[in-house]
């Protein structure tokens, strides 16, 4: 099931006795668990019928014992197991009789009046085991995958829309480039912006600059664009801004994003199909931005790009203190962009 379909069922009051929420992206798991914590039971039912435990504080047998209890003066009880990856031997891959997971018997015949929610974060449960198959048969199994970088702007737009506000594409890209794929952080920033959207219900670059602290003119996205067209003046302005605001623009982050940018430029050189749609799919970007990368590919020949990758690798190490003769990050950044441009 998808994140949206799980939430839709919960909002309709459709509850099953078992929920296995697992995978590398904790944001979706936490949001589903929060929805269940808020909505499955009425407030007066929660005191005796809602239990939230953490994996490090429980074990499989205790979990089974809790799940087999009957609710008190309510239709159902809810048990939410946060950080379930901390439970020893929660998911075994060996299903022989001698090593069978005791949780399997319960999952194969779960208590109908119990809603058991397993939040198994940062890891993936093996879908081939009998236990996971039993979860899927008698409940819901949701796998929470990390989003790729090219998926972030679309996700940001959809998240804002789900909260009743509009956000333009440039602002989505600005947030994605600056905040990375930390969905919890992105959601927190959007929630902050919602408070200032007012009656217009619109989030734009001016608001992002004012309330999130990301300059719409001096950011990594604009640095990439300036490097792509070899606008030396603009590149230097941005680098000087970064030097004056080093805490918000750490060199390690800038170098990582530049590496990702030039990988896409390299792909333009090696792509077999050169049409806009094919390149957009290959690069993982909106077709509108393909021309920016093809322009950069014309400005940076294949051999130059190989040199740039060597420089990025060297300055990444130097920014971390390796082979660095006490040079400050601002000086290193200026050296790096000079070598990229020339």
C-alpha positions as CSV (number, residue, x, y, z in Angstrom):
1,X,0.0,0.0,0.0
2,X,1.1,3.6,-0.6
3,X,1.4,6.2,2.1
4,X,-1.6,8.1,0.7
5,X,-3.8,5.0,0.6
6,X,-2.9,4.0,4.2
7,X,-3.7,7.5,5.5
8,X,-6.9,7.6,3.4
9,X,-8.2,4.4,5.0
10,X,-7.3,5.6,8.5
11,X,-9.2,8.9,8.0
12,X,-12.2,6.9,6.8
13,X,-12.1,4.8,10.1
14,X,-10.9,1.6,8.4
15,X,-8.6,-0.1,10.8
16,X,-7.0,-3.6,10.6
17,X,-5.5,-5.5,13.5
18,X,-1.9,-5.4,12.2
19,X,0.3,-2.7,10.7
20,X,3.9,-3.3,9.8
21,X,5.6,0.0,8.8
22,X,9.1,-0.5,7.7
23,X,11.8,1.0,5.5
24,X,14.6,3.5,5.2
25,X,12.5,6.7,5.3
26,X,11.3,7.4,8.9
27,X,9.0,10.4,7.9
28,X,6.2,8.3,6.4
29,X,6.3,5.8,9.2
30,X,6.1,8.5,11.9
31,X,3.2,10.3,10.1
32,X,1.1,7.1,9.9
33,X,1.8,6.2,13.6
34,X,0.9,9.8,14.6
35,X,-2.4,9.6,12.7
36,X,-3.2,6.3,14.4
37,X,-2.3,7.7,17.8
38,X,-4.6,10.6,17.3
39,X,-7.6,9.1,15.6
40,X,-8.2,5.4,16.2
41,X,-9.5,6.0,19.8
42,X,-11.6,8.8,21.2
43,X,-9.9,10.8,23.9
44,X,-11.7,9.2,26.8
45,X,-10.7,5.8,25.6
46,X,-7.0,6.4,25.3
47,X,-6.0,6.2,29.0
48,X,-6.7,2.5,29.3
49,X,-6.6,1.4,25.7
50,X,-3.7,3.1,24.0
51,X,-0.2,2.0,24.7
52,X,3.0,3.4,23.2
53,X,6.2,1.5,23.8
54,X,9.7,1.7,22.5
55,X,11.7,-1.2,21.1
56,X,14.6,-0.9,23.6
57,X,12.1,-1.2,26.5
58,X,10.2,-4.3,25.4
59,X,10.6,-7.8,23.8
60,X,8.6,-10.1,21.6
61,X,6.9,-12.0,24.4
62,X,5.9,-8.8,26.2
63,X,4.5,-7.5,23.0
64,X,2.4,-10.6,22.4
65,X,1.1,-10.4,25.9
66,X,0.0,-6.8,25.4
67,X,-1.6,-7.6,22.1
68,X,-3.7,-10.4,23.6
69,X,-5.3,-8.1,26.2
70,X,-8.9,-7.0,25.7
71,X,-9.9,-3.4,25.6
72,X,-11.6,-1.7,28.6
73,X,-14.9,0.0,27.8
74,X,-13.9,0.5,24.2
75,X,-14.2,-1.3,20.9
76,X,-10.5,-1.8,20.5
77,X,-7.1,-1.1,22.0
78,X,-4.1,0.4,20.1
79,X,-0.5,-0.7,20.7
80,X,2.1,1.4,18.9
81,X,5.7,0.1,19.0
82,X,8.1,2.9,18.1
83,X,11.7,2.2,17.2
84,X,10.8,-1.5,16.8
85,X,14.1,-2.2,15.1
86,X,15.6,-2.1,18.6
87,X,13.7,-5.3,19.6
88,X,16.0,-8.3,19.6
89,X,15.1,-11.0,17.0
90,X,11.8,-9.3,16.1
91,X,12.2,-10.5,12.5
92,X,13.9,-13.8,12.0
93,X,14.7,-15.1,8.5
94,X,14.8,-18.7,9.6
95,X,11.3,-20.2,9.7
96,X,12.2,-23.7,10.9
97,X,10.2,-25.2,13.8
98,X,13.1,-24.9,16.2
99,X,13.7,-21.2,15.6
100,X,10.2,-20.0,14.6
101,X,9.5,-16.5,15.8
102,X,6.9,-16.6,18.6
103,X,5.3,-13.5,17.1
104,X,4.3,-15.5,14.0
105,X,1.5,-17.5,15.8
106,X,-0.1,-14.2,16.9
107,X,0.2,-12.5,13.5
108,X,-1.4,-15.5,11.8
109,X,-4.4,-15.2,14.2
110,X,-4.4,-11.6,15.6
111,X,-6.7,-10.3,18.2
112,X,-9.5,-8.6,16.3
113,X,-10.0,-6.0,19.1
114,X,-6.3,-5.0,19.0
115,X,-4.6,-2.6,16.5
116,X,-0.9,-3.5,16.7
117,X,1.4,-1.0,14.9
118,X,5.0,-2.0,14.4
119,X,7.3,1.0,13.4
120,X,10.4,-0.7,12.1
121,X,12.5,2.2,10.9
122,X,15.7,2.6,8.9
123,X,15.6,-1.1,8.0
124,X,13.6,-3.3,5.7
125,X,11.9,-6.5,6.9
126,X,12.4,-9.5,4.6
127,X,9.2,-9.9,2.6
128,X,10.0,-13.6,2.0
129,X,9.6,-14.7,5.6
130,X,6.4,-16.3,6.9
131,X,6.0,-13.5,9.4
132,X,6.0,-10.6,6.9
133,X,3.7,-12.6,4.6
134,X,1.3,-13.1,7.6
135,X,1.3,-9.4,8.3
136,X,0.4,-8.7,4.7
137,X,-2.4,-11.3,4.8
138,X,-4.0,-10.2,8.0
139,X,-3.1,-6.5,8.1
140,X,-1.2,-3.8,6.3
141,X,2.5,-3.8,5.3
142,X,3.8,-0.5,4.2
143,X,7.4,-0.1,3.0
144,X,8.7,3.4,3.4
145,X,11.4,4.2,0.8
146,X,13.7,7.1,0.7
147,X,12.9,9.6,-2.1
148,X,15.3,10.2,-4.9
149,X,16.6,13.8,-5.2
150,X,14.6,14.3,-8.4
151,X,11.4,13.4,-6.5
152,X,11.8,16.0,-3.8
153,X,10.4,19.1,-5.6
154,X,7.3,17.1,-6.6
155,X,6.9,15.8,-3.0
156,X,7.3,19.3,-1.6
157,X,4.6,20.6,-4.0
158,X,2.2,17.8,-3.0
159,X,2.8,18.2,0.7
160,X,2.1,21.9,0.5
161,X,-1.1,21.2,-1.5
162,X,-2.2,18.7,1.1
163,X,-1.9,21.5,3.6
164,X,-4.0,23.8,1.4
165,X,-1.3,26.1,0.0
166,X,0.4,26.5,-3.4
167,X,4.2,26.7,-3.9
168,X,5.8,27.5,-7.2
169,X,8.3,25.1,-8.8
170,X,11.3,27.3,-8.3
171,X,10.6,27.5,-4.5
172,X,10.2,23.7,-4.4
173,X,13.7,23.3,-6.0
174,X,15.1,25.9,-3.7
175,X,13.9,24.0,-0.6
176,X,15.0,20.7,-2.0
177,X,18.5,21.9,-2.9
178,X,19.1,23.5,0.5
179,X,17.4,21.0,2.8
180,X,18.3,17.8,1.0
181,X,16.1,14.7,1.4
182,X,15.4,15.1,5.1
183,X,11.6,15.0,4.8
184,X,11.0,15.8,8.4
185,X,13.0,19.0,8.2
186,X,11.3,20.0,4.9
187,X,7.9,19.4,6.4
188,X,8.8,21.4,9.5
189,X,9.9,24.3,7.3
190,X,6.8,24.2,5.2
191,X,4.6,24.1,8.3
192,X,6.5,27.2,9.5
193,X,5.8,28.9,6.2
194,X,2.1,28.0,6.5
195,X,1.8,30.3,9.4
196,X,2.9,33.2,7.3
197,X,1.0,32.3,4.1
198,X,-2.1,34.2,5.2
199,X,-5.2,34.5,3.1
200,X,-3.2,34.1,-0.2
201,X,-2.3,30.5,0.7
202,X,0.8,30.9,-1.4
203,X,4.5,30.2,-0.5
204,X,7.1,31.9,-2.6
205,X,10.8,32.6,-2.7
206,X,10.5,35.9,-0.7
207,X,8.9,34.0,2.1
208,X,11.5,31.2,2.0
209,X,14.3,33.8,2.2
210,X,12.6,35.7,5.1
211,X,11.4,32.8,7.3
212,X,13.7,29.8,6.3
213,X,16.8,31.8,5.8
214,X,17.6,30.6,2.2
215,X,18.5,33.5,-0.1
216,X,16.8,33.3,-3.4
217,X,19.8,34.9,-5.1
218,X,22.7,33.4,-3.2
219,X,22.1,29.6,-2.9
220,X,23.7,26.5,-4.3
221,X,21.0,26.2,-7.0
222,X,21.9,29.7,-8.3
223,X,25.6,28.8,-7.9
224,X,25.1,25.8,-10.1
225,X,23.3,27.8,-12.7
226,X,26.0,30.5,-12.7
227,X,28.7,27.9,-13.1
228,X,26.8,26.3,-15.9
229,X,26.8,29.4,-18.0
230,X,30.3,30.5,-16.7
231,X,28.9,33.8,-15.2
232,X,32.1,34.6,-13.3
233,X,30.7,37.8,-11.7
234,X,27.7,36.0,-10.3
235,X,29.7,33.0,-9.2
236,X,32.0,35.3,-7.2
237,X,29.1,37.2,-5.7
238,X,27.5,33.9,-4.5
239,X,30.8,32.6,-3.1
240,X,31.4,35.8,-1.2
241,X,27.9,35.5,0.3
242,X,28.7,31.9,1.3
243,X,31.9,33.1,3.0
244,X,30.0,35.7,5.0
245,X,27.3,33.1,5.9
246,X,29.4,30.0,6.3
247,X,27.2,28.4,8.9
248,X,24.2,28.3,6.5
249,X,26.3,27.2,3.6
250,X,28.9,24.7,4.8
251,X,31.5,23.8,2.2
252,X,30.9,20.0,2.7
253,X,27.3,20.4,1.6
254,X,28.2,22.8,-1.3
255,X,30.8,20.4,-2.7
256,X,28.4,17.4,-2.4
257,X,25.7,19.3,-4.3
258,X,28.2,20.5,-7.0
259,X,29.3,16.9,-7.4
260,X,25.7,15.8,-8.0
261,X,25.3,18.7,-10.5
262,X,28.3,17.9,-12.6
263,X,27.3,14.2,-12.6
264,X,24.2,15.3,-14.4
265,X,26.3,17.4,-16.8
266,X,28.5,14.4,-17.5
267,X,25.4,12.3,-18.3
268,X,24.4,14.8,-21.0
269,X,27.7,14.0,-22.7
270,X,27.2,10.2,-22.5
271,X,23.5,10.1,-23.2
272,X,22.5,8.1,-26.3
273,X,19.2,9.9,-26.8
274,X,19.5,13.7,-26.8
275,X,15.9,14.7,-26.9
276,X,14.5,16.8,-24.0
277,X,12.1,14.1,-22.6
278,X,14.8,11.4,-22.6
279,X,17.4,13.6,-21.0
280,X,14.9,14.7,-18.4
281,X,14.3,11.1,-17.5
282,X,18.0,10.3,-17.4
283,X,18.9,13.3,-15.3
284,X,15.9,13.0,-13.0
285,X,14.9,16.6,-13.5
286,X,11.9,18.5,-14.8
287,X,12.1,18.9,-18.6
288,X,12.1,22.7,-18.1
289,X,15.6,22.5,-16.6
290,X,17.2,20.2,-19.3
291,X,18.4,23.2,-21.2
292,X,20.5,24.3,-18.2
293,X,22.4,21.1,-18.2
294,X,22.9,20.9,-22.0
295,X,24.2,24.4,-21.9
296,X,26.6,23.4,-19.1
297,X,27.7,20.4,-21.1
298,X,28.6,22.7,-24.0
299,X,30.7,24.8,-21.7
300,X,32.4,21.9,-19.9
301,X,33.9,19.3,-22.3
302,X,34.1,15.7,-21.2
303,X,37.9,16.0,-20.3
304,X,37.3,19.1,-18.3
305,X,34.6,17.4,-16.3
306,X,37.0,14.6,-15.3
307,X,39.3,17.3,-14.0
308,X,36.4,18.9,-12.1
309,X,35.6,15.6,-10.4
310,X,39.2,15.3,-9.2
311,X,39.1,18.9,-7.9
312,X,35.8,18.3,-6.1
313,X,37.2,15.1,-4.5
314,X,40.4,17.0,-3.4
315,X,38.6,20.0,-1.9
316,X,36.1,17.8,-0.2
317,X,38.9,16.1,1.7
318,X,40.6,19.5,2.4
319,X,37.4,20.9,3.7
320,X,37.4,18.0,6.2
321,X,41.0,18.8,7.3
322,X,42.9,16.3,5.1
323,X,46.0,17.7,3.5
324,X,44.8,21.2,4.4
325,X,47.4,23.8,5.3
326,X,45.2,25.7,7.7
327,X,43.2,27.3,4.8
328,X,39.8,28.5,5.8
329,X,36.7,27.1,4.0
330,X,36.0,30.4,2.3
331,X,39.4,30.4,0.7
332,X,39.1,26.8,-0.3
333,X,35.7,27.5,-1.9
334,X,37.1,30.4,-3.9
335,X,40.0,28.2,-5.1
336,X,37.7,25.4,-6.1
337,X,35.3,27.5,-8.2
338,X,38.3,29.3,-9.9
339,X,39.6,25.9,-10.9
340,X,36.2,24.8,-12.1
341,X,35.7,27.9,-14.2
342,X,39.3,28.0,-15.7
